[in-house]
Amino acid sequence: MGGTALCVFSPLPAALVEPLVEAAFRAEGLVRHADRTRDWYDAAGRPYAYYLEATDFEFGPEETAPLESAAGVEMACQVQVHIGVSDPAGRPALGRMAHRLAVEADGWVYIDLHDPPPAGIRELFERAGRCVAAADDDTVFFVDAAAMAAWLAHPEFYVIK
């Protein structure tokens, strides 16, 4: 899969999350492809898609256990929101959709910052909301909706995958 994606983990079953995903896409002004229902496009023609998967699709139980412990609930599904091209102009919309899903689906967003992350990023997440470090070097986190909102507002916001 080319392009860029963000994963949102939710304790809600996929059947309840899918309408929330579609609402998040519509809120960004995306239009669904007539024949391929999971394919959407923005006004500039950039392709977006989503994939609903089991929580262990890309993550093992050892990776999600700290998240589930912190959240106090087992995650039922993961949603990958994806932009099909490596166009930085489309990434803020991807972040906003992930944030909206975190809010609406009681979800947590998986953020991989690679090296080096912006200075003080963990403290920003912790002040704004909740975060669970998924790596010892402060480059990978699960963040709740409030922490994701802080990341979206950060002047160094970026998305990679």
GURORO-257429 format. One line per 4 residues: their letters; for each residue x, y, z of C-alpha. Coordinates in steps of 0.02 Angstrom, whole numbers, plus 50000, padded with zeros to 5 digits. Example, Ala and Ser with C-alpha at 12.3 -4.5 7.8 and 13.67 -1.06 7.14 Angstrom:
# GURORO-257429
AS	50615/49775/50390; 50684/49947/50357
***
This chain:
# GURORO-257429
MGGT	50000/50000/50000; 50081/50164/49945; 50046/50333/50020; 50019/50371/50203
ALCV	49903/50300/50335; 49851/50323/50516; 49778/50183/50621; 49638/50213/50747
FSPL	49599/50079/50874; 49423/50071/50945; 49334/49966/51075; 49177/49975/50967
PAAL	49139/49835/50843; 49180/49868/50661; 48995/49872/50614; 48971/50025/50726
VEPL	49135/50107/50673; 49112/50100/50485; 48972/50232/50479; 49083/50345/50586
VEAA	49226/50324/50462; 49113/50372/50318; 49049/50523/50414; 49229/50578/50447
FRAE	49269/50565/50262; 49114/50665/50215; 49158/50797/50346; 49321/50825/50252
GLVR	49225/50852/50090; 49278/50686/50014; 49168/50605/49883; 49146/50416/49872
HADR	49192/50325/49711; 49034/50262/49626; 49093/50081/49608; 49223/50057/49745
TRDW	49135/50102/49908; 49293/50115/50014; 49379/50232/49890; 49353/50419/49910
YDAA	49426/50576/49828; 49452/50755/49882; 49423/50908/49772; 49604/50901/49712
GRPY	49582/50720/49655; 49688/50642/49793; 49630/50465/49831; 49584/50412/50008
AYYL	49524/50245/50074; 49490/50156/50235; 49515/49979/50295; 49426/49903/50444
EATD	49527/49762/50520; 49545/49658/50676; 49660/49737/50805; 49793/49606/50771
FEFG	49798/49641/50583; 49965/49735/50594; 49994/49735/50781; 50028/49589/50895
PEET	49948/49572/51067; 50111/49625/51149; 50098/49791/51057; 49916/49827/51098
APLE	49917/49761/51278; 49987/49924/51351; 49855/50023/51257; 49714/49911/51318
SAAG	49781/49919/51495; 49787/50110/51492; 49616/50125/51409; 49541/49998/51527
VEMA	49453/49910/51384; 49492/49785/51248; 49505/49857/51073; 49382/49777/50952
CQVQ	49445/49843/50785; 49571/49953/50698; 49534/50073/50558; 49668/50124/50437
VHIG	49630/50290/50356; 49740/50306/50204; 49789/50431/50071; 49847/50339/49916
VSDP	49980/50464/49864; 50130/50537/49952; 50062/50714/49945; 50096/50813/50105
AGRP	49950/50928/50063; 49828/50787/50098; 49901/50735/50265; 49814/50863/50378
ALGR	49646/50795/50317; 49707/50621/50362; 49750/50683/50537; 49582/50768/50557
MAHR	49490/50610/50504; 49590/50506/50629; 49552/50634/50765; 49366/50633/50724
LAVE	49366/50442/50734; 49456/50447/50901; 49321/50563/50966; 49171/50473/50892
ADGW	49230/50292/50916; 49315/50315/51086; 49474/50274/50993; 49661/50294/51006
VYID	49772/50347/50860; 49936/50259/50826; 50071/50388/50788; 50244/50341/50725
LHDP	50359/50493/50729; 50522/50408/50681; 50684/50497/50727; 50694/50626/50796
PPAG	50524/50674/50863; 50488/50857/50899; 50560/50911/51066; 50438/50890/51210
IREL	50311/50791/51109; 50275/50664/51246; 50246/50805/51371; 50129/50889/51246
FERA	50027/50729/51229; 50022/50703/51418; 49968/50883/51454; 49831/50877/51323
GRCV	49763/50703/51349; 49825/50527/51368; 49964/50437/51278; 50042/50266/51287
AAAD	50221/50251/51227; 50236/50105/51107; 50425/50122/51096; 50558/50163/51225
DDTV	50630/50308/51124; 50475/50421/51123; 50447/50401/50936; 50292/50290/50935
FFVD	50131/50321/51032; 49949/50278/51049; 49860/50443/51087; 49681/50481/51135
AAAM	49573/50611/51047; 49632/50757/51157; 49816/50717/51128; 49783/50696/50941
AAWL	49702/50868/50938; 49859/50940/51017; 49967/50853/50886; 49858/50923/50745
AHPE	49881/51099/50816; 50069/51078/50839; 50171/51182/50715; 50278/51029/50671
FYVI	50129/50913/50639; 50168/50778/50513; 50110/50603/50468; 50218/50461/50407
K	50201/50276/50380
***
